[in-house]
Amino acid sequence: MNLRRILFIVLWSVVAVFCVLMPVTAQDTTSTLPQCPAFPFTWGSRYFVSPDFDRDRTVFVRTSTDEWRLYRSIDSGRTWQVSLDLDIWAMGFSPDFSQDRTVYAGALDGSAGQRLLARSTDGGTTWRSVVIANTNLGPGTPALAVVDANTLYLALYGASGANATRKGLFYSADGGVTWEHLFGGDVNDIALSPRYLEDHTLFIAARSYKSNRGLFKSTDSGHTWVPRSVGLYLDGGASTWSPTFSPGYPADTTMFCQSTGIFYRSANAGGSWEQVYPRTPPTGPPSDSGGYWVLSPYFGHDHTAWLSNEGAIRMSTDTGDSWRELAPLINLAARESCAADGRCGTILLAAKSSGQGFYLSYDRGQTWHCPQEDVIPPWAALPPAEVPEPATWLLLAVGTAAFAAHGSRRRERVPT
């Protein structure tokens, strides 16, 4: 076989290799949202996802079809049933929800003119309510942080005048029957340290107009407080929300928060804050676009965080240094999911900003699926067949051509 024929075989082998590899290496990871079946209600304004979602598939949604109600799904959002006939503004799950099935809901009973705390010990099938205040507290919504099945914090804002003592941060150790007042003034939000039972640390976000606003930190379960707002934009009555601990806190001392549409990060346990989104400094009066942080269950390893604000979800894979928009969805939640063999990943749950449509993602928000789809998460699927590297394919092609050339020369030496 002459050299020209050998080169011809090698060239066509390389072309064949790249024809095989191109479909594997040029896949598009973007997709549009699928059309999912309609909900049995017309508006889902807030979603609350079980901390044990991987096993119980439980999601709650606050709706307003003809009146405010709380619906529950125990099949990842495929079907829904009425759970509570009250206007729910906040929910808090027991950290041991998979065992004690305890969940709390801050509610407004408009017909009776009362603020209520509803408690369920069977995962939301039945509820018992206790009155915590009357409606002259104003329009403020409560926030909840649950320590265990009987211990919780409740934040309220909106009261004034003679009712001012009925706002702030409250603590109960008996399931909401009695309360201790720990912080005076309007409180938007509460966050407990991931190691709260050891470090007794919590943050609150206060919203008073002229003073006592921003973030406050307690390391003694809420009995004493120190301000932690250095670097936050608080001019013009700005309100702070969504104090969020890294799953690795206190070891990594990393925290996040949001102040009227501006998202911040702290690398020193809230001692100071750096603006990470948007990057431009605020000008003029603060907006009230809201939004909140969602961190990956594996944040310490993958450095992944999501923002849910302005009707869209954004993702960062570098602890917040850079961002890209994923989908026009809101009400984002992230939960860990594990296969039987121990491989794990992250499930994202979100909804359309119009309130219609509930979606799940198994690839950190790259693609989204309807709850009715039977999707096998990547970590639960069989490992894919290993595709050799391009260099390996090239080496095989050259070797095959050389072998063919050697065989051809041997045939040419065989006498006729």
C-alpha positions as CSV (number, residue, x, y, z in Angstrom):
1,M,0.0,0.0,0.0
2,N,1.5,3.4,-0.9
3,L,1.7,6.4,1.4
4,R,-1.2,8.2,-0.4
5,R,-3.6,5.4,0.4
6,I,-2.6,5.3,4.0
7,L,-3.1,9.1,4.4
8,F,-6.5,8.7,2.7
9,I,-7.6,6.1,5.3
10,V,-6.4,8.2,8.2
11,L,-8.2,11.3,7.0
12,W,-11.6,9.6,6.6
13,S,-11.2,7.9,10.0
14,V,-10.7,11.3,11.6
15,V,-13.8,12.7,9.8
16,A,-15.9,9.8,11.0
17,V,-14.7,10.3,14.6
18,F,-15.8,14.0,14.6
19,C,-19.1,13.1,13.0
20,V,-19.7,10.8,16.0
21,L,-18.5,13.2,18.6
22,M,-20.4,16.3,17.5
23,P,-23.8,15.3,18.7
24,V,-22.3,14.4,22.1
25,T,-20.3,17.7,22.7
26,A,-22.7,20.3,21.1
27,Q,-25.8,19.8,23.2
28,D,-27.9,23.0,23.9
29,T,-28.7,23.3,27.7
30,T,-31.3,26.0,27.3
31,S,-35.0,25.3,27.0
32,T,-38.4,27.1,27.3
33,L,-40.9,26.4,30.0
34,P,-43.3,23.5,29.2
35,Q,-47.1,24.0,29.3
36,C,-48.2,22.4,32.5
37,P,-51.8,21.4,33.5
38,A,-53.8,24.2,35.1
39,F,-54.1,24.5,38.9
40,P,-57.4,23.9,40.6
41,F,-57.0,27.5,41.8
42,T,-56.4,30.8,40.0
43,W,-53.6,32.3,41.9
44,G,-50.7,30.8,43.9
45,S,-48.9,33.7,45.5
46,R,-46.6,31.9,48.0
47,Y,-45.2,28.4,48.2
48,F,-43.8,26.5,51.2
49,V,-41.8,23.4,50.6
50,S,-41.3,20.6,53.1
51,P,-37.7,20.3,54.3
52,D,-38.1,16.5,53.8
53,F,-39.5,17.0,50.2
54,D,-37.3,14.2,48.9
55,R,-39.3,11.6,50.8
56,D,-42.8,13.2,51.5
57,R,-43.1,15.3,48.2
58,T,-45.1,17.9,50.2
59,V,-45.7,21.4,49.0
60,F,-48.1,24.1,50.4
61,V,-49.4,27.1,48.4
62,R,-51.4,30.2,49.5
63,T,-54.1,30.9,47.0
64,S,-57.0,33.2,46.3
65,T,-59.6,31.5,44.1
66,D,-62.7,33.0,45.7
67,E,-61.1,33.5,49.1
68,W,-57.7,33.0,50.7
69,R,-56.9,29.3,51.3
70,L,-53.9,27.1,51.9
71,Y,-53.6,24.1,49.5
72,R,-51.4,21.1,50.0
73,S,-49.9,18.6,47.6
74,I,-48.2,15.3,48.7
75,D,-47.2,14.3,45.2
76,S,-44.8,17.1,44.1
77,G,-47.6,19.3,42.9
78,R,-49.5,16.9,40.6
79,T,-52.7,17.1,42.7
80,W,-53.8,19.6,45.3
81,Q,-56.3,19.6,48.3
82,V,-57.5,22.3,50.6
83,S,-55.4,22.2,53.8
84,L,-56.6,25.3,55.7
85,D,-59.4,27.9,55.1
86,L,-57.3,30.9,56.3
87,D,-55.1,33.6,54.7
88,I,-51.6,32.2,55.3
89,W,-48.7,34.6,55.2
90,A,-45.9,32.5,56.7
91,M,-45.1,28.9,57.4
92,G,-42.4,27.2,59.5
93,F,-41.5,23.5,59.5
94,S,-40.0,21.7,62.4
95,P,-36.4,20.6,61.7
96,D,-37.5,17.1,62.5
97,F,-40.6,17.4,60.2
98,S,-40.0,13.9,58.8
99,Q,-40.5,12.5,62.3
100,D,-42.8,14.8,64.3
101,R,-44.8,16.1,61.2
102,T,-45.1,19.5,62.9
103,V,-45.7,22.7,60.9
104,Y,-46.8,26.2,61.9
105,A,-48.7,28.8,59.8
106,G,-49.1,32.5,60.5
107,A,-52.6,33.3,59.4
108,L,-55.2,36.1,59.2
109,D,-58.8,35.4,59.9
110,G,-60.6,38.3,58.3
111,S,-64.1,37.3,59.4
112,A,-63.1,37.2,63.0
113,G,-60.7,40.1,62.8
114,Q,-57.8,38.1,64.3
115,R,-54.2,37.2,63.7
116,L,-53.7,33.5,64.3
117,L,-51.0,30.9,64.7
118,A,-52.1,27.6,63.3
119,R,-50.3,24.4,64.2
120,S,-50.4,20.9,62.6
121,T,-48.8,17.8,64.0
122,D,-49.8,15.5,61.1
123,G,-48.1,17.3,58.2
124,G,-51.0,19.7,57.4
125,T,-54.0,17.3,57.4
126,T,-55.5,18.9,60.5
127,W,-54.8,22.2,62.3
128,R,-55.4,23.9,65.7
129,S,-55.2,27.7,66.0
130,V,-54.4,30.1,68.8
131,V,-55.1,33.9,68.6
132,I,-51.9,36.0,68.7
133,A,-53.3,39.5,67.9
134,N,-56.2,41.4,66.4
135,T,-56.1,43.1,63.0
136,N,-55.3,46.6,64.2
137,L,-51.7,45.5,63.9
138,G,-52.0,46.7,60.3
139,P,-51.1,45.1,57.0
140,G,-47.8,43.6,58.1
141,T,-47.1,39.9,57.5
142,P,-45.7,37.6,60.1
143,A,-42.5,35.6,59.8
144,L,-41.7,32.3,61.6
145,A,-38.6,30.4,62.6
146,V,-39.1,27.0,64.2
147,V,-36.5,25.5,66.6
148,D,-38.4,22.3,67.3
149,A,-42.0,21.0,67.5
150,N,-42.8,23.2,70.5
151,T,-40.3,26.1,70.2
152,L,-40.5,28.9,67.7
153,Y,-40.0,32.6,67.0
154,L,-42.6,34.9,65.5
155,A,-42.0,38.3,64.0
156,L,-44.8,40.9,63.5
157,Y,-44.8,44.5,62.2
158,G,-47.5,47.1,61.5
159,A,-48.7,48.1,65.0
160,S,-48.6,51.7,66.3
161,G,-49.7,53.7,69.3
162,A,-51.2,51.6,72.1
163,N,-50.6,48.4,70.1
164,A,-46.9,49.0,69.6
165,T,-46.0,46.3,72.2
166,R,-47.8,43.8,70.0
167,K,-45.1,44.0,67.3
168,G,-41.5,42.9,67.2
169,L,-40.0,39.5,67.9
170,F,-41.7,36.9,70.1
171,Y,-40.6,33.6,71.5
172,S,-42.7,30.6,72.6
173,A,-41.6,27.3,74.1
174,D,-45.1,25.8,74.4
175,G,-46.3,25.7,70.8
176,G,-47.6,29.2,70.7
177,V,-49.7,29.2,73.9
178,T,-47.6,31.8,75.7
179,W,-45.1,34.3,74.3
180,E,-42.1,36.2,75.5
181,H,-41.4,39.6,73.9
182,L,-37.7,39.8,72.9
183,F,-37.4,42.7,70.5
184,G,-39.5,45.9,70.1
185,G,-40.2,47.5,66.8
186,D,-41.2,46.2,63.4
187,V,-39.5,43.0,62.4
188,N,-39.7,41.7,58.8
189,D,-37.8,38.4,58.9
190,I,-36.0,35.9,61.1
191,A,-33.1,33.4,60.4
192,L,-31.7,30.8,62.7
193,S,-28.1,29.6,62.5
194,P,-27.7,26.1,61.1
195,R,-26.1,25.3,64.4
196,Y,-28.6,27.2,66.5
197,L,-28.9,24.5,69.2
198,E,-25.1,25.0,69.8
199,D,-24.4,28.6,69.1
200,H,-27.9,30.1,70.0
201,T,-27.4,32.6,67.1
202,L,-30.2,34.3,65.1
203,F,-30.6,37.3,62.9
204,I,-33.6,39.5,62.5
205,A,-34.4,42.1,59.8
206,A,-36.0,45.3,61.3
207,R,-37.9,47.9,59.2
208,S,-38.5,51.0,61.4
209,Y,-38.4,54.1,59.3
210,K,-36.0,56.4,61.2
211,S,-34.1,54.1,63.6
212,N,-33.7,50.6,64.8
213,R,-33.7,49.3,61.2
214,G,-31.5,46.9,59.3
215,L,-30.1,43.6,60.6
216,F,-29.6,42.6,64.3
217,K,-27.7,39.7,65.7
218,S,-28.2,37.7,68.9
219,T,-25.9,35.0,70.3
220,D,-28.0,34.3,73.3
221,S,-31.3,33.1,71.7
222,G,-32.7,36.6,71.3
223,H,-32.2,38.2,74.8
224,T,-29.5,40.7,73.7
225,W,-28.9,42.3,70.3
226,V,-26.2,44.1,68.3
227,P,-26.7,45.8,65.0
228,R,-25.1,44.2,61.9
229,S,-25.8,46.6,59.1
230,V,-22.5,48.0,58.0
231,G,-22.5,48.3,54.2
232,L,-26.3,48.0,53.8
233,Y,-28.2,50.7,51.9
234,L,-30.8,51.9,54.4
235,D,-31.5,55.4,53.3
236,G,-35.0,56.6,52.7
237,G,-36.7,54.0,54.8
238,A,-35.2,51.0,53.1
239,S,-36.3,47.6,54.5
240,T,-34.1,44.6,54.9
241,W,-35.2,41.0,54.3
242,S,-34.0,37.4,53.8
243,P,-31.1,37.1,56.2
244,T,-29.7,33.8,55.1
245,F,-27.0,31.6,56.6
246,S,-24.6,29.5,54.6
247,P,-25.1,25.8,55.4
248,G,-21.5,25.8,56.6
249,Y,-22.0,28.6,59.2
250,P,-20.4,29.3,61.6
251,A,-17.3,27.6,60.2
252,D,-17.3,29.7,57.0
253,T,-18.9,32.9,58.6
254,T,-20.8,33.5,55.3
255,M,-24.2,35.1,55.2
256,F,-26.5,36.8,52.7
257,C,-29.4,39.3,52.8
258,Q,-31.6,41.5,50.7
259,S,-32.5,45.2,51.2
260,T,-35.2,46.6,48.9
261,G,-34.1,44.7,45.8
262,I,-30.3,44.9,46.5
263,F,-28.6,41.6,47.4
264,Y,-25.6,41.5,49.8
265,R,-23.0,39.0,51.0
266,S,-21.0,39.0,54.2
267,A,-17.8,37.0,54.8
268,N,-17.5,37.9,58.5
269,A,-20.8,36.7,60.1
270,G,-22.6,39.9,59.3
271,G,-19.9,42.3,60.5
272,S,-20.0,44.0,57.1
273,W,-21.8,43.6,53.8
274,E,-20.8,43.7,50.2
275,Q,-23.3,44.4,47.4
276,V,-23.3,41.5,44.8
277,Y,-26.5,42.1,42.8
278,P,-27.0,44.4,41.0
279,R,-23.4,45.6,40.9
280,T,-24.3,49.3,40.3
281,P,-24.6,51.4,43.5
282,P,-28.2,52.4,44.4
283,T,-29.4,55.9,43.5
284,G,-32.5,57.7,44.5
285,P,-35.3,56.3,46.7
286,P,-35.2,52.5,47.4
287,S,-37.3,50.2,45.4
288,D,-39.6,47.7,46.9
289,S,-39.0,44.9,44.4
290,G,-38.2,42.4,47.2
291,G,-36.8,39.0,46.5
292,Y,-34.7,36.5,48.5
293,W,-31.7,34.2,48.5
294,V,-31.7,30.4,48.0
295,L,-28.5,28.5,48.6
296,S,-27.5,25.1,47.3
297,P,-27.6,22.3,49.8
298,Y,-24.0,21.7,48.8
299,F,-23.0,25.4,48.8
300,G,-19.7,24.7,50.6
301,H,-18.6,22.6,47.6
302,D,-20.4,24.0,44.5
303,H,-20.6,27.7,45.7
304,T,-24.0,27.9,44.0
305,A,-26.8,30.4,44.9
306,W,-30.0,31.6,43.3
307,L,-31.8,34.9,43.5
308,S,-35.6,35.1,43.2
309,N,-36.6,38.6,42.4
310,E,-38.2,40.8,39.7
311,G,-40.2,37.9,38.3
312,A,-37.1,35.8,37.4
313,I,-34.5,33.4,38.8
314,R,-30.8,34.1,38.6
315,M,-27.9,31.7,39.4
316,S,-24.4,32.2,40.5
317,T,-21.8,29.4,40.8
318,D,-19.1,31.6,42.3
319,T,-20.7,32.6,45.7
320,G,-22.4,35.6,44.1
321,D,-19.6,37.2,42.1
322,S,-21.4,36.8,38.8
323,W,-25.0,36.0,37.8
324,R,-27.1,34.8,34.8
325,E,-30.8,34.7,34.4
326,L,-32.4,31.2,34.2
327,A,-36.2,31.4,33.8
328,P,-39.2,33.7,34.4
329,L,-40.1,32.0,37.6
330,I,-40.6,33.0,41.3
331,N,-41.0,31.4,44.7
332,L,-37.9,29.3,44.4
333,A,-36.9,26.5,46.8
334,A,-34.0,24.1,46.7
335,R,-34.0,20.6,48.4
336,E,-31.5,17.8,48.5
337,S,-32.4,14.5,46.9
338,C,-30.6,11.2,47.1
339,A,-30.9,7.9,45.2
340,A,-30.8,4.5,46.9
341,D,-27.1,4.0,46.1
342,G,-26.2,7.3,47.9
343,R,-25.7,9.5,44.9
344,C,-27.3,12.9,45.6
345,G,-28.3,16.1,43.8
346,T,-30.5,19.2,44.1
347,I,-34.2,19.6,43.2
348,L,-35.4,23.1,42.5
349,L,-39.1,24.0,42.8
350,A,-40.6,27.3,41.4
351,A,-43.7,28.8,39.9
352,K,-44.7,31.3,37.2
353,S,-44.8,34.9,38.3
354,S,-48.5,35.0,37.2
355,G,-49.2,32.3,39.9
356,Q,-50.1,29.7,37.3
357,G,-47.8,26.8,36.8
358,F,-45.6,24.9,39.1
359,Y,-42.2,23.5,37.9
360,L,-39.3,21.3,39.0
361,S,-35.7,21.2,37.8
362,Y,-33.1,18.5,38.3
363,D,-30.2,20.3,36.7
364,R,-29.9,23.4,38.9
365,G,-32.4,25.4,36.8
366,Q,-31.1,24.7,33.2
367,T,-34.3,22.8,32.3
368,W,-37.8,22.7,33.9
369,H,-40.4,20.0,34.1
370,C,-44.1,19.8,35.0
371,P,-44.9,17.8,38.1
372,Q,-46.9,15.4,36.0
373,E,-43.8,14.3,34.1
374,D,-42.0,11.1,35.2
375,V,-38.4,12.4,35.3
376,I,-35.5,10.3,36.5
377,P,-33.0,12.7,38.1
378,P,-29.4,12.5,36.8
379,W,-28.2,11.2,40.2
380,A,-30.8,8.4,40.2
381,A,-30.2,7.3,36.6
382,L,-27.8,4.6,35.6
383,P,-24.3,6.0,34.9
384,P,-24.0,6.8,31.1
385,A,-21.7,4.8,28.9
386,E,-18.2,6.3,29.0
387,V,-17.4,8.1,25.8
388,P,-13.7,8.1,24.9
389,E,-11.9,11.5,24.6
390,P,-11.3,12.9,21.1
391,A,-7.6,12.1,21.4
392,T,-8.4,8.5,22.2
393,W,-10.6,8.3,19.1
394,L,-7.8,9.8,17.0
395,L,-5.3,7.3,18.3
396,L,-7.6,4.4,17.5
397,A,-8.2,5.8,14.0
398,V,-4.4,6.1,13.3
399,G,-3.8,2.6,14.8
400,T,-6.6,1.1,12.6
401,A,-5.2,2.7,9.5
402,A,-1.7,1.5,10.3
403,F,-2.9,-2.0,10.9
404,A,-4.8,-1.9,7.6
405,A,-1.7,-0.7,5.8
406,H,0.4,-3.4,7.4
407,G,-2.1,-6.1,6.3
408,S,-2.2,-4.8,2.8
409,R,1.6,-5.0,2.5
410,R,1.6,-8.6,3.7
411,R,-1.0,-9.5,1.1
412,E,1.1,-7.9,-1.6
413,R,4.0,-10.2,-0.7
414,V,1.9,-13.4,-1.0
415,P,2.9,-15.2,-4.3
416,T,0.2,-15.9,-6.8
